[in-house]
Amino acid sequence: MGLKEKIRELKEGLLFIPPVFWRNHGRNKDLDNLTLWLLRDTEQTRWGFRTVEIFGIKRSGNIIYKVDKGFEVRRFETFFANPGIEFSKSDESLILETINSFLFFKKQNQKILTARDIISCSNLEVRRELMRDFKYENLVKELRGIVINTDKTGELIKLQVRKEESMKFVKVKDASTDREYIIRVPPNMKTCKEAVAWTFGLGEKEYNPERET
């Protein structure tokens, strides 16, 4: 699917993208000032590096892109009839990758989002947002997490997301209700006790479950 078709697909699903990803690009907070940026770059200034927005889509469906003296906004069909900007292959690839990440919110709204979808999402911000409503219990169950350590405090579970990326969770039981909880912990946790201690803001040696209140 080409860039035009992919952006058209995104345009049809803009309603499902959470407010956190929209940026106000103008003085008034109307639909044509809310922008979803699809391509950014960095440039060096005398004060350091800053992010530069290059290409995006407005909440209204119009296309916005950077020109020499600011930005230009054009209607979707008008833009693709005569684009005012050329993309390198790498830039086009980045745009497509970003669009594919945002399209997961459409699947989320349709209740067809899966754990595999979430871990395949390359955009960490989007993945984090998707996981807000997708319970860790479902993630661990669907992806068949591996128990790598167990003791009286619970179980430490590992999910291999990608070749060089993993997630870890600790599964614990509330002694007063017998209800089980799955909590995400840092990937450097090696034992269940260390992971549970981390949830209390303690080190493994400091944590004493017998004194837990």
Residue, then its C-alpha position, 0 to 999 in steps of 0.5 A: m500500500g502506497l503513502k497516499e492510500k496509507i494516509r487515507e486509511l489513517k484519515e478515516g481513523l483519526l477519531f480513535i487517536p488519543p489527545v496525547f498525540w495531538r499538538n496544537h499548531g496555531r493560536n486557536k484550538d480548532l480542528d485545523n490547528l490540532t496536528l498529528w505529526l508523522l515525520r520529525d527531524t532534529e536540528q542543531t541550534r546555538w542552544g543545543f538540538r531541537t525537534v523540527e516538525i516536517f510533515g503531518i495531518k490535521r485533525s480536519g484531514n488536511i495535510i501540513y508540511k514544512v516549507d522555507k518560510g513556515f508551514e503550508v496546509r493543503r487539502f488531502e486530494t490537492f496535496f497528492a495531486n501535486p505534492g509540495i514536498e519530496f520524501s526520501k525512501s527512508d523518510e517515507s518508510l518512517i512515515l509509513e511505520t508511524i502510520n501503522s503504529f497509529l492505526f492500532f488505535k483503530k483496532q483498539n476501538q474495534k475491540i480486535l487489538t491483540a497482544r501480538d499487535i501491541i508488541s509489534c508496535s515500533n512506536l514506544e509512546v503508542r505501545r505504552e498508550l495501547m497497554r493502558d487499556f490492555k491488561y497485563e494479565n491478558l498480555v502475559k496470558e496471550l503471549r505465554g510468558i515464561v516464569i523465570n523465578t518463583d518463591k513465596t512472594g510470587e512469580l517473576i514472568k518474562l516476555q520476549v518482545r523482540k530479539e533484544e527487548s523483553m518485558k518482565f512482570v511480577k505476579v503476586k497474590d493479595a493475602s487478604t482477598d486471594r486476588e492475583y495481580i500482575i505488575r510490570v517491573p524493570p527488565n533488570m529484575k532477576t528474582c521475584k523478591e527483588a521485583v516485589a521489593w521494587t514495587f514498594g520502593l525497596g531493595e531486595k535486602e530491605y524487603n521483608p514480606e513477614r513485616e508487610t502491612 
